[in-house]
């Protein structure tokens, strides 16, 4: 009886995440927005000033839930962290909560499907197996690049490592380190929202793609790819 239930129980967390994410995409897409933040800014600031510790814990828990259940509003949550808590500790709250949420998705995916998918890829061989092997040989670099390059969606970067057998430690460390640059940019934008609200404007989130911001981030991604290139050159030599 236990043997037949075990696969279902293993897949239950990722299935719950998928269902909540699907429901959130329809029910919350208009609720978690910049307009909502602007509308409730005074009450949020009052709650923070009266209960800083509780406000911090509530914010972090909400951010972990948003990422862990892949709900819409990750960018708004990051802006809120900066708006309420400044670059510090807001940046630390944002990076830490996003990392915890990502680990939740990773563990759920790995428990539900990751091991089976990894074993099937390895067993079948071919191009997919070679890609899997290359990722395993260059895990640190590959994981950092996925986090640093804005082109890789955050949710996808949570799932792919689970399907190639990445360790939790490497996933958590590279997630934490890799999201720091982009998260700090948006946190700093959030820290300046008071002036944006006063002018009745919306924040310019395209700042991440400004040359002076995107350039250093891509430079870090190139630096992360350097070990992969060095290994390839050594093999070909």
N, C-alpha and C positions, 0 to 999 in steps of 0.2 A: 504494500500500500504506500509506504514511504517512498519507494523507488519511483512510483508513478507520479507522486505529488512533487517530488524534488525539483524536476525541471520547471514546473509551473511556479513553484515558490521562488526559484532563482530568477525567473523572468519577471516576477511580479513588480519589483521596484522600477525597472525600466519601462514596463507597461503603464504603471501609474504615472510616471513622469511624462510619457508620451500623451496620455489622456488629459492630464492637467495642462500640458503645453498646448494641446489642441483646443481645449476649452478656453484657456487664457488668450489665445490668439483671436478668438471671436468676442469674448466678454470684456477683456481688459485693454484692448488696443486703443480705445478712445478714453480710457479712464486714467492710465498712467501716461501723462503727457506733460509738456512744458506748461500748457495752460492750467492744468490741475495744480502743478507746483506753484505757479504764480498766484492762483486763487487762494491757496491755503498757506502762503508763505508766512503771514503774521502769526497764525496759530502754531505753525511748526517752530518758529523762532521762540515763541513764548513757552512752548513745551520744553524746548532745549534749555532755555535759560532757567526754568524752574526745576528740571530733572535731567541734568546733563548725563549722568551715568545711565539712567534708564533710557534716555533718548539715544545714547550711543548703542546700547545693547539692542534696542528695538530696531534701529536703522540697520545694524549689521545682520540681525536675524532676517529682516525683510529682504535685504540684498542677497543673502545666501539663498532664500526661498526663490527669489526671482531667477537667479542663475541655476539653482539646483533643479527647478521645475521648468527651465527654459521658457520663462514667461516674457512677454514683451515689456520693455521699460528699463533695460539694462543701462542705456545711455542716460536716461532721466535719473536713475538711481545714482549714477556716478556724479552727475551734476548736483544732485541733492546733497551728496556727501560733502562736496566742496562748499555748497551754499551754507549748510548748517555748521560744518566743523572746520572750514578753511582747508588750506593745502595740507596742514598737519593739525590734528590727526586725521582729517578727512581722507587724505591720500592713503594712509595706512589702513583705515577702515575699508576703503574701496578695494584696494588690492587684496587685503586679507579675506574679505567676504567673497569677492569674485573667485579667489582661489579655492576656498572651501566649497562654494557652490559647484565649481568645475569638478572637484574631486568627487562630490556626490554623484554627478552624472557619469563620470568615468567609472566609478565603482559599480554603479547600477548596470551600466552597459557591459562591463567586463564580466560581472557575475551572470548576467542574463544571456549574453550572446558571444562575448569577447573570446572566451576560451575555445568555444566551438568553431567560431569563424577563423581564429588563428590556426587551429589544428587542420581545418579543411584546406586553407590556403597552403599551408606547409605540405600537406599530403598530396595535393594535386600537382604541385610544382608549377613550372612555367613562369611567365612574366610576373604574375602576382606574387609568387613565392620569392622571386628574386628581389622584388621591391620590398617585400616584408623583411628579407634578410638584410638588405641595405639599410632599412630603417633601424633594425636592431643593432647593426654595427655602428650606426651614427646617431643613436637616440638623442643624446644631449643636444647636438647641433640641430637635428631635424625638428625636435620639439620646440627649441627656442625660435627657430625661423618661423614656424607656424604661428607662434604667439606674436612675434614682432611684426610680421608682414600683415598689414591691414586687409589684404585680399582674402585671407583665410577666415571664414566666419567662426565666431567663438564657439558656437555649438558643435560645428564640425570638428574643430580642434579638440573638443572634449571627447568625441566618439572615436575618431581614427586610432589614437593610441591604444584604446581598449581592444581593438581588433587585431593588433599586432603583438600583444603580450608585453606592453610597456609596464615597468614596475610603478607602483603608487608613488614611491619616493621621487623617482625621476620626473614623473608627471607633475607632482606637486611643486617641486623646486623650479622646474622650467616654466611652469605656468606663473608662479609668483614673480620670478625674475623677468619673464618675457612680457608681462602685461604692464610692468611698472611705467615705461615711457609713455605709452598711449593713455593709460589711466591718469597719470599725473597731469597730462595736457588737459583732459576733460575736467579733472578736479579743479585745476586752476581757473578754467572757464566758469565752473560752478561757483568758485569763491568770489567771482566778480559779478554774480547775478544780481546783487543788490542794486548796482548802478543800471543794469539792463532793465530790471523791473521798474526803476524810477523813470526811465525814458520810455517805457511802454513798448520795448522792443523784444525780439527773440535772440538768443545767443547764436553766434556764428560758429557752427560745429565743423565747418569746412576747414577750420584752422589746422586740423590734423594733417591735411594735405598741402599745407603751405610749405614751400621749399625749405625754409629754415627749421621746420618741425619734422617733416617727412624725411628730409635728407639724413639727419643723424640717426633716425630709426632704421632706415634702410642700410645705413652704414653699420649699425649693430648687427643687422641680419646678415650682411656680407661677412662681417667678422665671425659670426656664428657658423657660417658655411665654410670658413677657411679650413678647419680640421678635415672636412669631407674631401675637399680638393687635395689637401696634402696626402691623405690616404690613397686617393686615386693615382696621384703622381708616383707614389712609392710602389704601387702595384704594377704600374706600367713601366717603371724604370728597370 
